[in-house]
């Protein structure tokens, strides 16, 4: 156990930030692919391959490591009264800042691949975002069933979760904005 004050960030907010960014960058990268007419594979094949990749990526993002949230919630301890609960916006902004170059490279690759296979890579990114968003819904059900929110130290071990009451912080279960 750590002595003194430290910061906790919501687990589901980080997953939701990833879902949002991957979804919108994927949609934006796939959109120009619908106008591509000079591709060697053709627009129809690219869109059909993209649709298949969207479904596969969404299912994979939803199922991969799906049970770890429940296992880590079982092993979680209650958060101390001296912790600082990080704001939802700060958590999302920190996640994006740490991964902005990876997001940029993924977007450029997805948009550039439209010359070879239109829409496919963008729809793959969007599928990952949709699967992660569905995963946030599953974690929200977990949080509601336990009447506790899952938190993690952003600068510490990502496997050590801590719990607070359902009313703590500014994010509702699932990571969305809390309705007042």
URSULGI-V30646 format. One line per field, one symbol per residue. psi: psi as a letter, one per 20 degrees, with the letter a starting at -180 (. if undefined). A space follows every 50 residues. Layout:
# URSULGI-V30646
psi->???
This chain:
# URSULGI-V30646
psi->qpqaqrqqqpghhhhhggggghghhgghhhghhiipijqhhqgghghghh gghggghggghhhpkhihggghhhiqrqqrijqpopqghggghggghhjh hhggggghgghhiihgnpighghgghhgghhhghhhhghgggghhilqqp qqphjbpiioqqqrrhjqajprpiirppp.
